[in-house]
Amino acid sequence: MSSRRRSGRAEKAPRIPFVARPFAGLPGETDWVALREVVPAATAPLSLKDGTPVLLSTVLPMQWPGMVRSDGRRYLGLQVASRSGDASRDLAAVLEDLVTAEPGTSVVTTDLPGPGARLQDLLTDAPLEVTLHDGFDFWVEGTEDPDGSVAESIQTSMEAANASVVPTAKLTGVESAYWCRMRERSHLRWVLPHDEEPLLDALARMSVAGGLGLGEGTRFVGSFRAHGLLVPVWDLPLETGADDVEEPARAWADRLTEALGESGLSDQARRARQGLVNRQLTLR
């Protein structure tokens, strides 16, 4: 990128209150969370109310919050640090600058955004259509760089980012469940849309009934909280592929629906619930 456009936010802007579920109200809230915290390389077209085409990307070169390629294609980076108490407002502030940025520039942020539009204000109700990638070659695909200045700076960043990408697939039979394969195990991480308290009750009931697993050789290892939603995690045998967990995941979803429809907790379920809480982590 030959130049940068910086967000002109006042350094002493009023503090934005913390928002526990910043992506609530957006179509595909669970996929927003997954792309923010779980998925290494993915894109999704954003539908802005003003009609500007923007591509959401999990990561951008040099961790830029936004960039406009020389051909005018606009990208919004999702896996960037939150600067205020509301990730939706942070991203919307970048998006506002991105819409007016010139081709060949990146959008970087220098201070906190003040109160203003959130993603929910700028985007339409169109669904979030996620595309997974093996790496970040899409950063430069289809562009020309006669003098090599862009390639030299971005290529290094792209090589480092590509080296960190693990094989990942999105299950098709349930929403926002992502399989990945690490060195020694495969894993499933599943962002659930339910409110935390009733969900924990349901998981406790499933635990007592022996229904938290996804089949032989799998292990429910706990969950983490990300942007107000719970993300259960399973260890899977290394050879287990994404297709292998499609049917078990659908069956698990049916058990969850049944458990959510029940009321009350037995003493055993209360102990199980406390164990689930004790093994829970929070990501912000």
DRENDRENRO-860394 format. One record per residue (C-alpha): x, y, z. Coordinates in steps of 0.02 Angstrom, whole numbers, padded with zeros to 5 digits, always signed. Each point is the difference from the previous one (the first is absolute). Layout:
DRENDRENRO-860394
XYZ ...
//
This chain:
DRENDRENRO-860394
+00000+00000+00000 +00072+00168-00051 -00086+00105+00133 -00109-00012+00152 -00159+00083+00055 -00016+00023+00188 -00161+00010+00099 -00022+00176+00062 -00076-00038+00169 +00013+00118+00147 +00124-00065+00131 -00118+00046+00142 -00160-00065-00079 -00135-00054+00123 +00028-00176+00061 -00108-00132-00084 -00088-00117+00123 +00049-00183-00005 -00115-00106-00110 +00001-00185+00048 -00075-00059-00167 +00063+00128-00128 -00060-00101-00151 -00176-00032+00066 -00132+00049-00127 +00113-00032-00149 -00050-00142-00117 +00124-00138+00036 +00052+00061+00174 +00077-00170+00036 +00104+00004-00159 +00060+00176+00041 +00064-00070+00164 +00075-00153-00084 +00093+00103-00130 +00061+00117+00136 +00064-00134+00119 +00007-00173-00081 +00025+00000-00189 +00174+00039-00068 -00034+00049-00181 -00172+00047-00065 -00094+00136-00090 -00181+00056-00012 -00077+00137-00109 -00080+00139+00102 -00161+00081-00057 +00008+00185+00046 -00155+00107+00000 +00088+00127-00112 +00041-00137-00126 +00190+00006+00017 +00074-00174-00030 +00114-00053+00144 +00075-00171+00035 +00017-00054+00181 +00165-00090+00030 +00057-00089+00157 +00174+00075-00018 +00081+00134-00108 +00184+00036-00038 +00097+00073+00147 -00159-00019+00105 -00076+00151-00087 -00180+00034+00052 -00044+00042-00179 +00076+00017-00173 -00048+00052-00176 +00095-00092-00136 +00064+00092-00152 -00149-00070-00097 -00121+00080+00123 -00051-00157+00094 -00033+00039+00182 +00040-00118+00143 -00049+00012+00184 +00110-00097+00122 -00092-00089+00139 +00137-00074+00110 +00063+00164+00069 +00012+00053+00182 -00152+00084+00075 +00039+00178+00052 -00162+00049+00084 -00133-00096+00094 -00095-00038-00159 +00082-00101-00140 -00145+00042-00115 +00032+00187+00019 +00187-00025-00027 -00027-00093-00162 -00134+00122-00059 +00120+00147+00025 +00127-00086-00112 -00136-00043-00125 -00053+00183-00012 +00179+00051-00041 +00019-00146-00119 -00148+00055-00107 +00085+00167-00040 +00181-00061-00007 +00095+00013-00164 +00062-00152-00097 +00172-00058+00055 -00021+00054+00181 -00021-00086+00167 -00111+00057+00143 +00087+00004+00168 -00065+00062+00166 +00092+00114+00120 -00123+00031+00141 -00167-00052+00071 -00158+00027-00101 -00133+00108+00079 -00184-00047+00006 -00072-00027-00173 -00063-00127-00125 +00019-00186+00034 +00006-00142-00125 -00186-00025+00031 -00029+00177-00064 +00108-00015-00157 -00041-00176-00063 -00158-00068-00078 -00089-00158+00060 +00083-00107-00134 +00069-00165+00066 +00187-00021+00028 +00067-00118-00133 +00165-00070+00061 +00137-00066-00116 +00147-00092+00078 +00175+00013-00076 +00158-00105+00014 +00102+00160+00017 -00001+00186-00034 +00048+00004-00184 -00166+00089-00030 +00083+00157+00069 +00093+00022-00166 -00090-00113-00125 -00042+00093-00159 +00104+00154+00037 +00148+00070-00095 +00152+00074+00086 +00121+00058-00135 +00135+00068+00117 -00017-00137+00132 -00022+00122+00145 -00164-00076+00057 +00055-00178-00028 +00157+00020+00106 -00092+00066+00153 -00156-00108-00011 +00085-00161-00058 +00098-00014+00161 -00156+00026+00103 -00096-00124-00107 +00132-00136+00018 -00001+00017+00189 -00190-00002+00006 -00011-00151-00116 +00120-00097+00111 -00121+00019+00147 -00154-00065-00092 -00063-00171+00054 -00119-00105-00107 -00177+00060+00042 -00173-00044-00063 -00175+00063+00041 -00130-00133+00036 -00151+00008-00115 -00131-00084+00108 +00006+00120+00147 +00036+00185+00020 +00172+00072+00041 +00091-00163+00042 +00179-00004-00063 +00112-00153-00011 +00188+00019-00003 +00151-00115+00002 +00151+00037+00108 +00161-00101+00012 -00061-00132+00123 -00189+00017+00004 -00147+00061-00100 -00122+00115+00086 -00176+00067-00017 -00042+00175+00062 -00182+00049-00006 -00068+00175+00033 -00174-00017+00076 -00132+00139-00009 -00089-00034+00165 +00002+00107+00155 +00133-00063+00119 -00100-00047+00155 -00131-00114-00083 +00137-00071-00111 +00107-00048+00150 -00152-00083+00079 -00029-00099-00159 +00182-00052-00013 -00004-00057+00181 -00151-00110-00037 +00088-00071-00152 +00155-00034+00104 -00098-00100+00128 -00081-00100-00140 +00170-00032-00080 -00047+00098-00154 +00138+00131-00015 +00114-00103-00112 -00004-00016-00189 +00030-00186-00009 +00135-00127+00035 +00172+00074+00028 -00064+00178+00018 +00010+00104+00159 -00094+00156+00053 +00140+00106+00074 -00099+00153+00054 -00050+00167-00072 +00057+00179-00012 -00102+00158+00001 +00028+00118-00147 -00098+00160-00027 -00138-00060+00114 -00023-00172-00079 +00060-00171+00056 +00113-00101-00114 +00008-00186+00047 +00159-00091-00053 +00028-00185-00035 +00158-00102-00025 -00017-00122-00144 +00114-00140-00060 +00129+00069-00121 -00069-00098-00147 -00177+00066+00028 -00050+00115-00143 -00134+00132-00010 -00118-00118-00092 +00017-00127+00140 -00076+00118+00129 -00146+00064-00105 -00123-00133+00059 +00061-00001+00182 -00015+00189+00005 -00179-00004-00063 -00042-00131+00131 +00085+00107+00133 -00104+00151-00054 -00158-00104+00020 +00054-00050+00177 +00035+00182+00040 -00172+00054-00061 -00079-00131+00110 +00104+00051+00151 -00041+00184-00026 -00185-00045+00007 +00016-00078+00173 -00011+00095+00164 +00086-00016+00167 +00164-00084+00047 +00031-00154+00104 +00137+00005+00131 +00112-00097-00119 -00036+00124-00140 +00041+00147+00115 +00170-00077+00037 +00027-00030-00185 -00047+00180-00037 +00126+00065+00125 +00132-00108-00082 -00043+00075-00169 +00015+00176+00070 +00167-00040+00083 +00071-00057-00168 -00059+00154-00093 +00112+00136-00069 -00047+00174-00059 +00071+00082-00158 -00026+00185-00038 
//
